[in-house]
Amino acid sequence: MEQLTLNLPEWTRVAEVELVYKTKVKASERPKITSSRDSYNLLLQCWDMDKIELQEQFKVMLLNRSNKVLGIFEVSSGGITGTVADPKLIFMAALKASACGIIISHNHPSGNLKPSRPDEELTRKIKEAGRLLDIQVLDHVIVTSEAYYSFADEGLL
């Protein structure tokens, strides 16, 4: 049976979000996360130090089954007092990178390490989504230029 070729309008085609992940890094060369301190040190290397005390940003560290870093994805960049962290973007990146675990992170430009109520609620929401997708949320790290706060270390995860 011959298939009909229809000249459908462009709007009928489903749009696709594209996150390109092409690695040139061997598994043996990837840093391994064994503690919250490891996470903080790597995250700090990826933060723009000219903006860490100015603008709130949200990033996700993608990990393989051995807790080796597959990459760090910037989810959002906001204003002085907040940024939007869309769980769909977080898990889009995790799924496309075939991550088995993630560490979510954001900075507090004020330097205050205490998590806010919205920080705690977002962590719970992302942890639950990760459970459904079989992607473990290993930590939520609040980053400042001088120190960090780990939800996992404080028993909040």
C-alpha positions in Angstrom: 0.0 0.0 0.0 1.4 3.4 -1.0 1.9 5.9 1.8 0.4 9.3 1.2 2.7 12.3 1.6 0.9 15.1 3.1 2.0 18.7 3.0 1.2 19.5 6.6 1.7 22.9 8.0 4.9 23.5 10.0 2.9 24.0 13.3 1.8 20.3 13.2 5.4 19.1 13.8 6.4 18.6 17.4 9.2 20.9 18.5 12.2 19.3 20.2 14.5 20.7 22.9 18.1 19.9 22.0 20.9 19.5 24.6 24.1 18.4 22.9 26.3 16.0 24.8 29.3 14.8 23.0 32.1 13.8 25.3 35.8 13.7 24.6 36.6 12.9 28.2 37.5 9.3 29.1 35.8 7.9 32.1 39.2 7.6 33.9 39.7 11.4 33.5 36.3 12.3 35.1 36.3 13.7 38.6 34.6 11.5 41.2 32.3 12.9 43.8 32.8 11.3 47.2 31.6 14.1 49.5 29.8 17.4 49.5 33.2 19.1 49.7 34.1 17.5 46.3 30.8 18.9 44.9 31.4 22.4 46.2 35.0 22.5 44.9 34.0 21.4 41.4 30.9 23.7 41.3 33.0 26.7 42.4 35.3 26.1 39.4 32.2 26.4 37.1 30.8 29.5 38.8 31.5 33.0 37.4 33.2 34.5 40.4 32.3 38.0 39.1 28.6 37.1 39.5 28.5 34.8 42.5 27.7 37.6 44.9 25.5 39.5 42.4 23.2 37.1 40.6 21.5 33.8 41.7 22.1 30.9 39.4 21.0 27.3 39.5 23.1 24.4 38.2 22.9 20.7 38.1 25.8 18.3 38.2 25.2 15.1 36.3 26.7 11.9 37.5 27.1 8.4 36.2 26.6 5.2 38.3 30.1 5.6 39.8 29.4 9.2 40.8 31.8 10.4 38.1 30.9 13.8 36.7 29.3 13.7 33.2 28.9 17.5 33.2 27.5 20.6 34.8 24.4 22.2 33.2 23.3 25.7 34.0 19.5 25.5 34.5 18.9 29.2 35.1 20.3 32.6 35.8 18.1 35.0 37.7 18.3 38.2 39.7 19.7 39.2 43.0 17.1 37.5 45.2 16.2 34.4 43.1 16.0 32.3 40.0 13.6 29.8 38.6 14.7 26.2 38.6 12.3 24.3 36.3 12.4 20.5 37.2 11.6 19.7 33.6 14.9 21.3 32.4 16.8 19.6 35.2 15.6 16.2 34.2 15.7 16.9 30.5 19.5 17.4 30.9 19.8 14.3 33.2 17.9 12.0 30.8 19.8 13.2 27.7 23.1 12.7 29.5 22.1 9.3 30.8 22.8 10.4 34.3 22.1 8.0 37.2 22.4 10.7 39.8 22.3 14.5 40.1 23.5 17.1 42.5 21.5 20.3 42.3 23.0 23.6 43.4 22.4 27.3 43.5 24.2 30.3 45.0 23.0 32.8 47.5 24.5 36.2 46.5 23.8 37.5 50.0 26.4 35.0 51.4 23.7 33.5 53.7 24.0 29.7 53.7 20.6 29.0 55.4 18.2 27.4 52.9 14.9 29.2 52.4 11.5 27.5 52.6 11.3 27.6 48.8 14.7 26.0 48.6 13.5 23.1 50.8 10.2 22.7 48.9 12.0 22.7 45.5 14.5 20.1 46.8 11.6 17.8 47.9 9.9 18.3 44.5 13.0 17.4 42.6 13.8 14.5 44.8 10.3 13.0 44.2 10.6 13.5 40.4 14.0 11.8 40.5 12.6 8.9 42.4 9.9 8.4 39.7 12.6 8.6 37.0 15.1 6.4 38.9 17.6 9.3 39.0 18.9 9.8 42.5 19.1 13.3 43.9 22.3 13.0 45.9 22.5 16.5 47.3 21.4 20.1 47.0 24.4 22.4 47.6 24.0 26.1 48.3 27.2 27.8 47.1 28.8 31.1 48.2 32.3 32.4 47.4 33.5 31.4 50.9 31.5 28.3 52.0 28.7 26.0 51.2 25.6 24.3 52.7 24.8 20.6 51.9 21.3 19.4 52.3 22.6 15.8 52.5 25.1 16.6 55.2 22.4 18.3 57.2 20.0 15.3 56.9 17.5 17.3 54.8 17.6 15.0 51.7 
